[in-house]
């Protein structure tokens, strides 16, 4: 499902015009990205959490050049679904 599919589905279900739904969905994504960029997790009860995972520094290998390099510690965004969401997907 793409962002356009989500917008169309919400517009059909709510009766709102597609342009306002698109603006709302895009603003939601901007708020989530901004919060994660500021180091804040986003919790949506009954859906899941957008969290920041910390990756430790590690040694990586470039097998074609036969060299090693250090990948520094860094943060990555992640999604953790709530238990009811996991159950619903598992039933499919």
Secondary structure, DSSP 8 states (H G I E B T S, - for coil): --HHHHHHHHHHHH---HHHHHHHHHHHHHHHHHHHHTT--EEETTTEEEEEEEE--EEEEETTTTEEEEE--EEEEEEEE-HHHHHHHHT-
